[in-house]
């Protein structure tokens, strides 16, 4: 069960202090220099148009307001790289010695990362992995596993035949590319008789609805893979309701839907029989371990690839390290699991 937010922060900071003693057990190395207590952390939120990211921001703000994290007031780049660059400049000008960010265009942030590296300012990237430029740690789940799990779920539900519409995320984002590649590869290898209509959406719900409208007009759609429920769920359900296709799984007209995010609205839709599954991105753990590693960077700690003490694995990247957190499949069988972050919102 997820701990009370203040408790999570205390435990995270306690864990940081204990890293030097537990490195062997955790499968990661820890070395430290002077305490980072006086070093401020600069935080940029990536957007505020998604339930997932709004929840992430609440978790971060709660931990920061507890007083255990020495952070500047967070900024929000609103899904715009130029705003993110400007915000980073502002944060470093205000004295930030570590930056916690989530760049949505992972190919356009390289020069900013290079500039921060030249100033010896470590960067922790949450949810997204920058294509180039040095990062201290990336905190995200295995996004290729998202695509593979979605493929396997729909392939089995459709018994290997039919038409699936895939709402691809922004392909300038490593997340969109990883999910799309894994989903497509899995379908080709394991379900060759399923037709996949891969539709780029740039994470925009109205674009996804328009693409789905076209697909429905062209013929029967048997399945949908939504790479981000936070932006795709509401417009998708609205359109299916208009088309009289929002029917329970027992109805032959039911379109099997799997999503990514794990927000409460997806859980409600699963319980109502409107969608069938989602893959829960751990918004609470993204906040917890994003701040954990930012604090560790402020204290001069280092890490090594290997299993961690929080059920994840640190892997080596060409430009840093990545802590790949677990992201479980959620269906009607486990949608009420109290340990899922989507069931903890507001508690």
N, C-alpha and C positions, 0 to 999 in steps of 0.2 A: 504493500500500500504506500502511496506517495506520502511523504512526511509533510507536516506543517511547513509552510514556506520558510519561516524564520529558522526552523530546525534544520531544513535542508541546507541553508547557507552556513550555519554553524558547523554542520557535519562536513560540508565541502571544505571549509577553511581548516578544520581539524585534520582532514585527510591530507591537505596540502602540507601542513606542518609535519605530518607523519611519513611523507613520501620517502624521505631518506632512510627510514627504518624498514619500510615495507616494499622497497623496490623489487627485491627478488621474488616475493610472493605475488606481486602484481604483474610481473613480467615486463617492467619498464624501469628505466634508470632514473635516478633523481640526484641532482647535485644542486647546491644552492650557494648564493653569495649573500649579500646583505639583505635584510628584510625589506620587502616591498611595501611596508605599511604606509610610507609617505608618498608613494608613487600613485598618481591618479590614473584611473582607467577611463578611456573615452569610448562611449558606446553609441553606435548608430543603428537604429531600427530600419529595416529595408522597405517597409510599406505598411499601410494601415487600411488596405482594402480587402483584407482576408481575415476570416475568423482565426485561422491558425496563427498568423503573425500578430494579431491583436492579443491572443492568449500568451504568446511568447513574450510580448512586451510587458504584459501584466506580471508574469513570473519574474522577469528581470527587475522591473520597477519595485516589486515587493522585496526582493532580496537586497537591492540597493538601499531602499528606504529603511531597512532594518539597522543600518549603520555599520554592518560588518564588512561592507565593500566600500573602498575609497574611490568613488566614481564621480565624474562630472555629470551635469544634467544631460540625458541622452538627446541625440538629434534623430531626425527621420528623413531619409533620402527619397521616400515616395517613389521607389522603383526607377529612379533616374540617376545614371552614373555621374553626370556632371554635378548633381546635388550632393551625391556621396563624396566626391572629391573635395567639394567646397566644405562639406561638414567635417571631413577629416582634417582639413587645413585649420578650421576653426578650433577643433578639439585639441590639436597639437599646439596651437597658439595659446590655448588656455592651460597648457601644461600637462596634457595627457602623455604618459610614458608607455602605455599599452593601448591598442585599439581593438575593440570587439565589433565586428561588422558582419554583414551578410550580403555581399554584392550579388545583385540579381543578374547582371551581365558579367559573367566570369572571365570573359576575354578582354574586357575594356579597363580592367582595374590594375593591370600589370605595372604601368608607370608609377601609379600611386604607391604600390607595394614596394617598388624599387626605391622610391624616395624615402619611404618610412624606414626601409632597411639601412639606407645610408645614414639615417639619423639614429640608428640602433633602437628603433621603436618596434617591438614585436607586435604581430597581428594574429588575432584569433578569428577565424572565419566560421560562422555558424551556418549549417545547412548547405552552403555552397562551397565548392572547391575552386579557387582561382586557377585559371589555366596556366598562368605564368606569374612570377613574382614570389618572393620568399614569404612563407607563412610559418608562424610558430606552431600552430595547431589548427586543424580543421575539425570541427565537431559536426558530424552528420551521420545519417544512417547509410547503409549500403543501398544506393539508389538503383543499381542494376538488379538487386534482389526485389525491389518494388515491381519492376517490369516483369521479371520472371514469375513472381507470385501471382500477379494479375493475369498473365498469360495462362498459367496452369489452372487457375480458378475458372476462367471463362472457357478454356478449352475443354475442361471436364464437364462443366455445366451444359455446354452446347454439344457434347459428345462428338467433337471434332468436325462439325459442319456448321455452316451459316456465315453471317456477315457481322463483323464487329467494327464499330466506329471508335477510333482512338483519339481522344483529345490530347494532343501533344502539348507539353509546356513550351516555353520559349527555348528554341534550339540554340540561342546564344548562351544559355545556362547549362552548366555541366549536369544539373539535375534533369533537365528536359532531355538532354542527349542520352544520358545513362538509361533513363526509364524507357525512352523510345527505342534505343538500340536493343536493349535486353528483351523488351516485349516483342519486337519484330523478329529477332533471331530465334526466340523460343517458339513463336508461332510457325515460322518456316520449318524448323526442325521437328516439331512435335505435332503440329496440327495443320498440315499443308492444305487441307480442304476447307479451312476457314479463311474467308476473304477479309483482309484488314484494310480499312480505309483510314489511313493515318492523316490526321488533320492538324497542322500547326495552328496554334491559337495565341501564342505570346502571353499565356496565362490570363487571357481575357474571356470572361464568361459570355459576353454578347457575341464574340467571334465563334465560340464553341456552339452556342445555340443556333447561329446561322448555318454552320457546317452540318449540324445534326438535322436541321430543317431540310437542307438539300439532300442529305442521305435518305431521309424518310420519304421524301417526294420521289426519289429514284427507285425505291424498292423496300423490301423488308429488312429491318435491322434487328438482329438477334441479341447483340451484346454491345456494351459500351465500357470503355476503360477511360476513366477520368483521372488525369495525373495530378489533379489538385481539387479536392472537394470544396475547399474554402471558396473558390471562385466559380466552380462549374456546377455545383450541386443545385442551387436554387434555380438558375435558368434552365437546366436540364429537366428538372421535375416539372417546372411550369410548362415547358413545351410538350412534354409527354402527357400531361394532364389535358392540355388543349387538344391533343390528338387522340384522346381516349385510350392511351397506351400505358397509363399509370395504374397497372393492375397487379394483383398479388402473384407470387411465384407459381401458384397452382393454375393460373389462367394461361392457356396456350399463347396468348398475345404478349405475355410478360417478356420484357427485355431485361436480360441479366446485366447487372451493373456492378462494377467494382471501382472503388475510388482510392485516392491516397490523401491522407491527412489525419483522420481520427478525431475530428471535431464533434461536439455534441449533436449538431444537426445531422451528421451522417449516422450517428448511433440511433437517433430518432427515426430516420428514414429506414434503417435496417429493421427496427422493431415494427415499423408500419408495413413492411414488405415492399417498400418502394425501390430500395436498392438492396443488394445482396451481401456486399462486403466492402470493407475498406482496409487499408494498411495504415496502422497508427504511427504517424511521425511523432516522436516524443517531445512535444513542445516544452514540457516541464524539464526534461533532461537536457534539451538544447540550452535552456536558460541556465540550469544548474551547472553543467559542465563547461559552457561557454565562459561563465564567470569563474569557475574553478581554474581553468587554464589561464585566463587573463590574470588572475591573482598569482598563479604559479609563475607566469612570465615576469610579473612585477618583482617577484622574489628571486629571479634568476635561476629557476629550476629548469632542468632538462629532462627529456623523456626518451624512451627507446621503443621500437616496435615490439609487439607481443600482447598477450591477453592482459586485461586490466582486472581490478577488483570490483568492477561494476558491470560485469557481464557484457563486455565489449572487447574489441580488438583494435590496437593501434597499428596502423600500417605505414610503411614508408612511401612517401611521394617524391617525385623529382624535385619538388620545391618546399618540402617540409614533411610534416607528419599529419595523420588523420586518425581520429578516434571514431570508429564506426559503431554507433550505438544500435541496440536491437530495435526492430520495428515489427510488431506482431500483426498477423492477419486477424481481422475482427469480422465475425459472422454472427448470425443469430444465436449460435451456440455459446459465444463468450462475450456478447455485447454488453452484458451487465457486470463484467469483471471490474471490481472496484479499484484495481491497480492501474487500469487504463487512465491516462491523463484526461481524456475526454469525459470521464465520469467523475472527475475531481473538480472540474471548473465550478467556481462559485462556492466551494466548500472550504 
